[in-house]
């Protein structure tokens, strides 16, 4: 539990690798908004995998 680093809402958080801010902890709503807006980077490609955001 903690505070979302984007909106400040208290509660459970998810890690997001933001394109400009780096790794931040955000709420589910902000994580979804970042994903939908293509504002996150992906570390899957670095380990040899692939995902839709890396293609």
C-alpha positions, 0 to 999 in steps of 0.5 A: 500500500502507498500513494500513487506517484502520479495522482496521489491516490492512496491504496495498492500500487503497480510498478510502471516503467514510465518513458520520461520518469523511469520506474514509478509506483502508480495506482491501477487507474494511472497504470491503465492510462499510461498503458493505453497512452503508450507512455511506458517502456517494456523490459520484456524485450531486454530479456529476449521476449517480445510484446505488442509495445516493443514491436 
